Amino acid sequence: MPRSSISHLILNSPYKEPALHWQYKRETRAFFTAEGRRPAGYVRATANAETFDDPGVFIPLPLVNQVRPRVKAWREQGYPGVSGISKRLLEHWNDPEQREGRRFFFCQLEAVETLIWLTEAPAAERQGVEVAGDGGPFPRLCCKMATGSGKTIVMAMLITWHILNKTAYPQDRRFSRNVLVIAPGLTVKNRLQVLIPDHEGNYYDQFNIVPPGLREKLRQG
């Protein structure tokens, strides 16, 4: 039902895919909830707008909107095509019994799943998906996540995915045991020390990122 103001911003659980989102209708100056997930995109201010309630112009991100439903279908099929290590990691990260009150957010799991899908899913699954490059020797992939959504944990999950796969399959060039982390300043650099496996308070132990029996393998990175 349309309303003139929003009484509560949060409509969804952080642990599940969004099922509702807020929309604003400028003609009636009313907010209403719409079913489904909000399409990926950004809002640009309307040119020469002079009204206080300018909703802007929504610019969709076609690649993201193309990939999301494919990753969802792939997830529901049980991640076909991934390596044994990747399958074990994905099962471990989604296992409620392993989380002990530290469940990962949906956005964290989806970010990791998307990068794994782009790397390991069968070619038929990724047909028609073209990630634009800069002409360099390496593909450049970006996960854009909001402040407070747990980006450092996702970094730890990605490091684990790469190193454990590389130690298990040393000839597989899709994976690397070498990781370069770039920080914008000393403050952030200090915060990212939790990504070093032997650091006190490291995220691998704190968030139970590594399955049992594989922790020592992480030190080979």
Phi, psi and omega in degrees: 000129181300148179214156185280343178214166180262119181280332178210133184281322188278123180247341189232159172284140179290349184262001181228158177298135181304137180245348180219158173206155179279143172228156181235129179253111186295324184301324181252357182052047182231148175260147175209157179268138179244144180285151178093174180277142178294131177301148178288138179169190178217164183249130177248137181302140178295133181301131177063021179290138181237359181270152183288337185254030179299117180282352181077183180249124181279125179250109182287158174251092188303320183297316180296316180292337176282322185282320186309307182294332179289319177296321178298312179297320179296319177299314183293338177275356179091027176059056180297142175094349183280162178291166178298322179295314181298320179297318180295320178296313182297320177294320180295317182289336181261357184279113181302327181292337180271350187273328176049053178082003180238057179293146175279146176292155176302318182295328178292312180296319181294323178298313180294316180300320182296316179292323176293319178300315180295334183265320192244342182297149179305148183304324180298327179292329186259009182299132180088353179266113182242113177269118183297139179246177179251011180087357180279175184285345184242140173290145180245114181244143183231133170252112179266119183229148183288157175301132179088000182272356174094050182292323182294325176295319177297321177300317179296322179294319180292321177298316179299315180302313181293307187293317181294323177292320182292322179290329179279325182231075188298339181269355182278111186283357176286342185241160181221146173263357179256130183232130176247122178248124181249127181245150182281353182185173184294325181297312179293322178303316179295322179294330184276004176297341179293350178275352177277121187305325183267003180287141177296129182081018180301151185286338181297320178276318184298324183247015175050054184278329185262128179298156179304138177089354183246001185299319182294329180297330182297329181289351179278356177273000000 
